[in-house]
Amino acid sequence: MNAPSPFTPTPPPRRTWLRRAAIAVAAVLLVGVAVWVAPSVMCGGPGSDTSLVDGQCVGVTDGSFVFDRRFDEIQQRIKAENDRVAWQSKPSVKVALLTTLTPTEKSPMDTWRVRSSLEGAYVAQMRANHGVELGDQLPLTQLYLANEGSHQAQWEPVAQELVEMTEDEAPLVAVIGLGVSITATEEAAQYFSDRQIPMVSAVVTADGLDYNGFPGLLRASPSNSQYVDALDAYIDDQKDLESAILVNDSNDPDLFVATLREAYERELSGMFKDFPALPFRGSTLGETPRAGLFDAITRNICTADPDMVVYAGRTQDLHTFIDSLSVRVCRNDPLTVVFSVTGLSILKDEEALEKLKKGNVTLVYASATDPDWSENPDEAPEYFPAFLSAYTRFVGRDSDALDDGYAVMHHDAMATAVSAVRIAQPVEGEGLRPMDVYDALLLLHTAHPVPGASGTLSFTQEGNGNPGGKVIPVIEVRGPDEVKAVEGDPYVTPAE
């Protein structure tokens, strides 16, 4: 056989060519598969119901996928109870906690509030499944966790997944939580309302985000109008508070701020007659407040010399406002700043509390809870001691973890959903459906109030799904070690 010419390349054997082609095709397929599975692999594996979206794992889990290492312990507890329920040969249903479960420094809810939210919902789940405080133990309840992203931007695919879960053997029958008072919450509420999925928000306070605006939606937290009613009652008892100036965030749309401002203007209008409002463009959710944001406003306050400032803005800007007030030129004159909030993080900020004292400022806020309830449970709402005992037993953290109010309010949201489940009447011969629970929501009164940690809650058609019987403490803060609820009986929302 003649040797091949050095100028003529030897063709590769056919088997070698085929092998190389197969490798190339396999490589392309592997890349495609990798691209397809990567989002789920990074979020718990191909069998997971969470996937990577914009750098976050969003979706629904029974607790097995941990969204943040700081939630590991509480999610393990939730998963264990869900597994226990699944192994029981007893009727069971699912309730989903829809909220931000991948918080960042720019999220409307920080890591500690999210953890408190998980703990509160879990305590209610355990009380429902292991006691009779929330009614008959059946059906048993599984708690599923639904992450809609750090700013609730991924609510829609998560909501779609939750709706699909209503067809499970143990069906999803209610959604609780719903994040905070922003447009995404409104959109999610409309989505569930259109499909008659019952909802109970935990810390959503914006007026209009209720049963009247979105049939099927109750709220455990007071509305902004109910908060302002509590502040109005407080102001009526203060002889030295006769004039006020409104400081309000003008960002639009911000459902919380806009409806809080409207409630102030409606209920306290007589106090604003001498002074025009002082609007500011606040930082949007997650932004860092601008330096000097309140300089001009503070000078106007000193010139106007009101007894009181009524603040309608987000808490992140309140810190900046306090900074400005603490160095105002007129700080020899005492000033009261009133506000409303579920639970105030400033209470754990020694520097901010010192600035209140330095600035001769008294911060008065209407709250969903009182931090002192844990230390003096006998002075708390009727069912708070039982909640505190369960929290200590099932979670095991110090009671000061309850100060931000998020555990209490998410417990009450879950307790409300479970209470509706327990009185719902399914169609004969069929299992419980979301519509059955939907029909029971406005029957949670009279003989069927909710034994909430923050009050004996009732929900009526006349009250538009806002809580009656909700205790709203008014807290005065003057500096470190000077935090206390106003003496006397706290304001309680009417059971309409």
C-alpha positions as MATLAB code, in Angstrom:
seq = 'MNAPSPFTPTPPPRRTWLRRAAIAVAAVLLVGVAVWVAPSVMCGGPGSDTSLVDGQCVGVTDGSFVFDRRFDEIQQRIKAENDRVAWQSKPSVKVALLTTLTPTEKSPMDTWRVRSSLEGAYVAQMRANHGVELGDQLPLTQLYLANEGSHQAQWEPVAQELVEMTEDEAPLVAVIGLGVSITATEEAAQYFSDRQIPMVSAVVTADGLDYNGFPGLLRASPSNSQYVDALDAYIDDQKDLESAILVNDSNDPDLFVATLREAYERELSGMFKDFPALPFRGSTLGETPRAGLFDAITRNICTADPDMVVYAGRTQDLHTFIDSLSVRVCRNDPLTVVFSVTGLSILKDEEALEKLKKGNVTLVYASATDPDWSENPDEAPEYFPAFLSAYTRFVGRDSDALDDGYAVMHHDAMATAVSAVRIAQPVEGEGLRPMDVYDALLLLHTAHPVPGASGTLSFTQEGNGNPGGKVIPVIEVRGPDEVKAVEGDPYVTPAE';
ca = [
       0.000    0.000    0.000;
       1.394    3.376   -1.006;
       1.922    5.911    1.763;
      -0.361    8.901    1.474;
       1.101   12.039    0.001;
       2.281   14.529    2.635;
       0.214   17.146    0.824;
      -3.003   15.110    0.960;
      -4.615   14.945    4.419;
      -5.771   11.524    5.505;
      -9.579   11.496    6.013;
     -10.565   10.343    9.503;
     -12.204    6.960    9.813;
     -16.014    7.124    9.632;
     -16.362    5.909   13.225;
     -14.131    8.736   14.472;
     -16.189   11.328   12.574;
     -19.441    9.925   13.939;
     -18.033    9.899   17.465;
     -17.007   13.545   17.163;
     -20.428   14.514   15.782;
     -22.163   12.685   18.596;
     -20.008   14.457   21.161;
     -20.835   17.817   19.590;
     -24.572   17.093   19.582;
     -24.418   15.855   23.173;
     -22.586   18.998   24.210;
     -25.279   21.159   22.657;
     -27.983   19.108   24.350;
     -26.207   19.288   27.690;
     -25.933   23.051   27.407;
     -29.634   23.234   26.599;
     -30.535   20.975   29.493;
     -28.277   22.959   31.809;
     -29.938   26.190   30.769;
     -33.352   24.609   31.259;
     -32.709   23.055   34.689;
     -30.318   25.631   36.158;
     -33.026   27.819   37.696;
     -34.596   24.865   39.503;
     -31.250   23.230   40.390;
     -30.191   26.430   42.120;
     -33.495   26.505   43.987;
     -33.823   23.001   45.334;
     -33.505   20.711   42.327;
     -35.726   19.699   39.389;
     -38.485   18.476   41.731;
     -38.691   21.782   43.544;
     -41.595   24.178   43.087;
     -39.236   27.141   43.418;
     -37.200   28.594   40.570;
     -34.626   31.315   40.008;
     -36.096   34.649   38.898;
     -33.996   37.822   38.908;
     -31.477   36.207   41.218;
     -34.088   35.045   43.754;
     -35.719   31.704   44.407;
     -39.446   32.303   44.130;
     -42.330   29.888   44.340;
     -44.050   27.635   46.855;
     -42.589   25.145   49.333;
     -43.781   22.977   52.198;
     -40.763   24.230   54.129;
     -38.224   21.874   52.564;
     -36.554   24.585   50.497;
     -35.037   27.163   52.856;
     -35.160   30.668   51.384;
     -32.649   32.167   53.824;
     -30.295   30.392   56.243;
     -31.712   32.560   59.044;
     -35.080   30.879   58.444;
     -33.645   27.361   58.607;
     -34.830   26.495   62.107;
     -38.391   27.768   61.736;
     -38.779   26.234   58.260;
     -37.618   22.868   59.606;
     -40.338   23.084   62.235;
     -42.967   23.963   59.622;
     -41.806   21.102   57.390;
     -41.949   18.632   60.282;
     -45.536   19.572   61.120;
     -46.562   19.454   57.460;
     -45.058   15.967   57.178;
     -46.830   14.844   60.342;
     -50.157   16.029   58.942;
     -49.480   14.334   55.598;
     -48.954   10.985   57.331;
     -52.219   11.227   59.257;
     -55.202    9.406   57.805;
     -57.344   12.439   58.594;
     -58.832   15.240   56.487;
     -56.380   18.074   55.887;
     -56.107   21.342   53.986;
     -53.376   23.789   53.044;
     -53.051   27.465   53.918;
     -50.322   29.460   52.173;
     -48.330   32.328   53.630;
     -47.688   34.659   50.675;
     -45.016   37.248   51.411;
     -41.415   38.323   50.853;
     -39.200   35.381   51.836;
     -35.973   36.559   50.182;
     -35.573   39.954   51.862;
     -32.688   42.263   51.036;
     -31.506   45.511   52.581;
     -33.878   47.282   50.189;
     -36.975   45.167   50.878;
     -40.050   46.601   52.608;
     -39.723   43.818   55.196;
     -36.372   43.034   56.778;
     -35.093   39.562   57.649;
     -36.181   39.753   61.281;
     -39.749   40.739   60.440;
     -39.968   37.921   57.905;
     -38.715   35.408   60.462;
     -41.227   36.727   62.988;
     -43.952   36.335   60.357;
     -43.022   32.687   59.813;
     -42.925   32.042   63.540;
     -46.314   33.612   64.162;
     -48.026   31.660   61.386;
     -46.380   28.444   62.600;
     -47.555   28.979   66.188;
     -51.131   29.336   64.916;
     -50.721   26.171   62.838;
     -49.546   24.234   65.890;
     -52.316   25.585   68.088;
     -54.849   24.624   65.423;
     -53.522   21.087   64.991;
     -52.772   20.291   68.635;
     -55.447   22.116   70.607;
     -59.050   23.245   70.553;
     -58.595   27.016   70.991;
     -59.313   27.552   67.289;
     -62.160   25.050   67.142;
     -62.333   21.421   66.107;
     -58.898   20.081   65.130;
     -60.247   18.780   61.835;
     -59.397   19.341   59.142;
     -55.713   19.441   60.030;
     -53.756   22.315   58.517;
     -50.565   22.352   56.497;
     -48.729   25.668   56.194;
     -47.123   26.300   52.805;
     -44.693   29.149   52.169;
     -45.031   31.221   49.002;
     -42.228   33.634   48.129;
     -43.201   36.504   45.830;
     -39.729   38.089   45.793;
     -37.941   40.814   47.715;
     -40.320   43.518   46.434;
     -43.337   41.261   45.741;
     -42.686   41.670   42.002;
     -43.116   37.936   41.252;
     -46.535   37.639   42.864;
     -48.340   36.531   39.678;
     -46.601   33.207   38.839;
     -46.673   32.341   42.535;
     -50.389   33.149   42.727;
     -51.019   30.956   39.690;
     -49.238   28.085   41.417;
     -51.346   28.575   44.539;
     -54.562   28.478   42.516;
     -53.446   25.170   40.977;
     -52.991   23.815   44.512;
     -56.723   24.216   45.171;
     -57.119   20.974   43.179;
     -54.735   18.982   45.417;
     -56.020   16.027   47.421;
     -55.406   18.212   50.477;
     -56.523   21.438   48.809;
     -55.271   24.946   49.353;
     -58.237   26.796   50.868;
     -56.837   30.185   51.939;
     -53.937   32.600   51.524;
     -52.604   34.721   54.385;
     -49.972   37.439   54.738;
     -49.951   39.238   51.360;
     -46.941   41.418   52.214;
     -47.334   45.154   52.762;
     -49.548   47.944   51.408;
     -48.185   48.371   47.873;
     -49.640   48.070   44.375;
     -48.438   44.464   43.994;
     -50.554   43.520   47.012;
     -53.587   45.156   45.448;
     -53.013   43.245   42.207;
     -52.585   39.923   44.004;
     -55.730   40.557   46.055;
     -57.692   41.189   42.859;
     -56.337   37.975   41.320;
     -57.409   35.827   44.267;
     -60.712   37.659   44.668;
     -61.618   36.971   41.034;
     -61.137   33.253   41.762;
     -62.902   33.298   45.146;
     -59.783   32.297   47.063;
     -60.139   33.469   50.705;
     -57.444   35.863   51.965;
     -56.426   37.243   55.360;
     -53.770   39.949   55.279;
     -51.507   40.291   58.313;
     -49.936   43.771   58.228;
     -51.680   45.398   55.253;
     -53.238   48.626   56.571;
     -54.110   50.727   53.501;
     -57.776   51.705   53.436;
     -59.617   50.006   50.586;
     -57.602   46.796   50.779;
     -60.538   45.070   52.444;
     -63.574   42.928   51.686;
     -65.479   45.821   50.151;
     -62.730   46.507   47.616;
     -61.705   42.883   47.129;
     -64.387   40.353   48.089;
     -62.842   37.482   50.014;
     -60.220   39.646   51.761;
     -60.142   40.056   55.543;
     -57.388   41.774   57.478;
     -56.008   40.989   60.918;
     -54.309   44.368   61.276;
     -56.245   47.604   61.770;
     -56.875   49.771   58.732;
     -55.249   53.192   58.546;
     -58.602   54.763   59.428;
     -58.843   52.581   62.530;
     -55.327   53.593   63.549;
     -56.217   57.264   63.158;
     -59.385   56.740   65.220;
     -57.140   55.516   68.047;
     -54.851   58.538   67.676;
     -57.852   60.869   67.599;
     -59.062   59.436   70.916;
     -55.580   59.959   72.366;
     -55.354   63.565   71.137;
     -58.767   64.379   72.611;
     -57.356   63.539   76.052;
     -54.263   65.755   75.666;
     -54.910   69.357   76.695;
     -51.579   70.564   75.287;
     -52.163   69.267   71.737;
     -54.387   71.800   69.996;
     -52.638   72.536   66.692;
     -50.951   70.319   64.146;
     -49.042   70.420   60.900;
     -49.141   67.560   58.385;
     -45.854   66.203   57.032;
     -46.644   63.803   54.216;
     -44.855   61.757   51.581;
     -46.029   62.902   48.145;
     -44.803   59.815   46.272;
     -47.570   58.326   44.166;
     -48.779   55.672   44.184;
     -48.090   54.531   47.743;
     -51.244   52.956   49.104;
     -50.143   53.041   52.726;
     -49.075   56.687   52.724;
     -51.929   57.980   50.557;
     -54.701   56.416   52.621;
     -53.011   57.342   55.907;
     -52.843   60.968   54.789;
     -56.504   60.888   53.768;
     -57.479   59.439   57.152;
     -55.553   62.180   58.962;
     -57.179   64.884   56.851;
     -60.629   63.424   57.420;
     -60.399   62.826   61.180;
     -58.042   65.621   62.292;
     -58.907   68.356   59.796;
     -59.737   70.915   62.481;
     -56.199   70.765   63.820;
     -54.590   71.654   60.470;
     -56.482   74.906   59.863;
     -53.590   77.209   60.831;
     -50.810   75.545   58.846;
     -50.422   74.297   55.267;
     -49.113   70.762   54.794;
     -45.402   70.060   54.338;
     -45.005   67.457   51.571;
     -41.751   65.642   50.849;
     -40.715   63.183   48.180;
     -39.864   60.187   50.283;
     -37.589   57.358   49.348;
     -39.369   54.584   47.521;
     -39.425   51.181   49.152;
     -35.862   49.970   49.445;
     -34.136   53.257   48.629;
     -31.805   54.999   51.052;
     -33.355   58.306   52.212;
     -31.607   61.363   50.778;
     -29.408   63.501   53.001;
     -31.026   66.806   53.900;
     -34.479   65.527   52.950;
     -36.183   67.258   55.885;
     -34.004   70.361   56.354;
     -36.485   72.840   54.864;
     -39.426   71.092   56.521;
     -37.774   71.296   59.931;
     -37.178   75.041   59.518;
     -40.849   75.507   58.577;
     -41.900   73.579   61.677;
     -39.811   75.854   63.878;
     -41.368   78.933   62.278;
     -44.936   77.604   62.482;
     -44.490   76.327   66.064;
     -47.323   73.729   66.122;
     -47.986   71.541   69.145;
     -47.828   68.436   67.035;
     -46.555   67.034   63.745;
     -48.757   64.423   62.073;
     -46.506   62.182   59.991;
     -47.753   60.301   56.922;
     -44.777   58.456   55.501;
     -42.766   55.258   55.615;
     -40.755   54.290   58.680;
     -37.474   54.401   56.743;
     -37.988   58.142   56.236;
     -39.153   58.604   59.828;
     -35.620   57.839   61.013;
     -34.264   60.618   58.786;
     -36.988   62.968   60.007;
     -36.037   62.304   63.634;
     -32.389   63.009   62.760;
     -33.414   66.413   61.427;
     -35.708   67.233   64.361;
     -32.987   66.348   66.861;
     -30.807   69.247   65.642;
     -33.518   71.807   64.863;
     -32.924   75.334   66.151;
     -36.180   75.330   68.154;
     -35.588   72.143   70.120;
     -36.087   73.995   73.398;
     -39.781   73.812   72.509;
     -41.279   70.340   73.053;
     -42.748   68.693   69.977;
     -45.013   65.671   69.573;
     -44.866   63.569   66.399;
     -47.768   61.165   65.809;
     -47.692   58.168   63.512;
     -49.163   54.687   63.048;
     -47.376   51.410   62.387;
     -47.684   47.661   63.004;
     -44.526   47.584   65.126;
     -41.770   50.176   65.329;
     -38.160   49.085   64.720;
     -36.862   52.307   66.270;
     -37.508   50.788   69.703;
     -34.359   48.675   69.276;
     -32.287   51.621   67.984;
     -30.605   53.237   70.995;
     -29.090   55.985   68.859;
     -32.478   57.000   67.456;
     -34.025   56.961   70.928;
     -31.250   59.234   72.181;
     -32.003   61.623   69.325;
     -35.633   61.834   70.427;
     -34.494   62.829   73.884;
     -31.911   65.278   72.541;
     -34.479   66.895   70.253;
     -37.147   67.222   72.952;
     -39.426   65.101   70.763;
     -42.136   62.716   71.931;
     -43.031   60.096   69.342;
     -46.602   58.873   69.749;
     -47.715   55.990   67.576;
     -50.790   53.821   67.257;
     -49.680   50.210   67.035;
     -51.061   46.771   66.296;
     -49.345   45.474   69.449;
     -47.737   46.690   72.666;
     -44.145   45.536   73.385;
     -45.058   45.481   77.074;
     -47.639   42.715   76.604;
     -44.923   40.062   76.851;
     -43.705   41.421   80.194;
     -47.187   42.019   81.589;
     -49.484   39.471   79.905;
     -52.216   40.091   82.470;
     -52.650   43.556   80.946;
     -52.703   42.221   77.387;
     -55.759   41.157   75.348;
     -57.626   38.127   76.648;
     -55.989   35.493   74.456;
     -52.455   36.905   74.372;
     -51.195   34.830   77.353;
     -52.179   31.606   75.564;
     -50.375   32.799   72.432;
     -47.285   33.720   74.469;
     -47.242   30.302   76.102;
     -47.524   28.602   72.701;
     -44.815   30.827   71.226;
     -42.454   29.910   74.052;
     -43.272   26.220   73.679;
     -43.164   25.881   69.897;
     -40.585   28.527   68.914;
     -38.498   28.897   72.043;
     -37.180   32.409   71.439;
     -37.143   35.203   74.013;
     -40.374   37.165   74.152;
     -38.630   40.386   73.085;
     -38.665   38.877   69.578;
     -42.369   39.759   69.608;
     -41.751   43.506   69.924;
     -42.053   44.267   66.196;
     -45.600   42.878   66.134;
     -45.124   40.715   63.048;
     -45.329   37.365   64.846;
     -48.518   38.427   66.619;
     -50.221   39.719   63.480;
     -49.277   36.733   61.316;
     -50.486   34.438   64.083;
     -53.798   36.271   64.057;
     -54.045   36.115   60.257;
     -53.458   32.352   60.331;
     -55.851   31.933   63.260;
     -58.517   33.817   61.312;
     -58.081   31.619   58.242;
     -58.206   28.441   60.344;
     -61.298   29.688   62.190;
     -63.073   30.184   58.860;
     -62.009   26.700   57.750;
     -63.419   25.164   60.924;
     -66.897   26.665   60.494;
     -67.083   26.217   56.713;
     -69.766   23.871   55.395;
     -68.681   21.748   52.421;
     -71.172   20.425   49.923;
     -72.477   17.058   51.078;
     -70.330   14.253   49.735;
     -67.505   16.578   48.683;
     -64.332   17.765   50.357;
     -63.775   21.294   51.583;
     -63.213   23.839   48.808;
     -61.919   27.427   48.878;
     -65.429   28.642   48.073;
     -66.765   27.018   51.249;
     -64.226   28.931   53.332;
     -64.929   32.084   51.325;
     -68.597   31.842   52.330;
     -67.642   31.531   56.016;
     -65.405   34.623   56.248;
     -68.092   37.091   57.282;
     -69.565   34.659   59.818;
     -66.579   35.106   62.145;
     -68.460   37.067   64.788;
     -71.058   36.670   67.550;
     -70.722   32.934   68.326;
     -67.576   32.562   66.212;
     -65.089   35.359   67.010;
     -61.391   34.704   66.432;
     -59.329   34.324   69.653;
     -56.498   36.479   68.373;
     -53.390   37.392   70.329;
     -54.102   41.066   69.588;
     -57.802   40.990   70.411;
     -60.991   38.996   70.168;
     -61.516   39.622   66.477;
     -64.792   39.737   64.600;
     -65.417   40.226   60.896;
     -68.740   41.430   59.538;
     -70.278   42.526   56.278;
     -70.913   45.969   57.782;
     -67.240   46.248   58.778;
     -66.007   45.402   55.256;
     -63.757   42.663   56.606;
     -61.812   45.020   58.869;
     -61.269   43.624   62.371;
     -63.686   44.467   65.155;
     -62.458   43.896   68.698;
     -58.886   44.729   67.667;
     -56.893   46.364   70.455;
     -54.867   49.386   69.245;
     -52.414   50.557   71.899;
     -51.041   54.087   71.665;
     -47.364   54.151   72.642;
     -45.385   57.178   73.830;
     -41.628   57.194   73.177;
     -39.433   59.905   74.680;
     -36.031   58.228   74.726;
     -34.179   55.144   75.974;
     -36.114   53.437   78.758;
     -38.965   55.879   78.189;
     -41.335   53.742   76.122;
     -44.789   53.045   77.480;
     -48.381   52.644   76.440;
     -50.759   55.423   77.371;
     -52.398   54.707   80.708;
     -55.995   53.589   80.791;
     -57.943   51.234   78.596;
     -56.581   51.050   75.035;
     -58.707   51.832   72.008;
     -60.631   48.838   70.669;
     -62.115   48.803   67.172;
     -65.905   48.511   67.203;
     -67.452   45.162   66.344;
     -69.863   46.483   63.725;
];
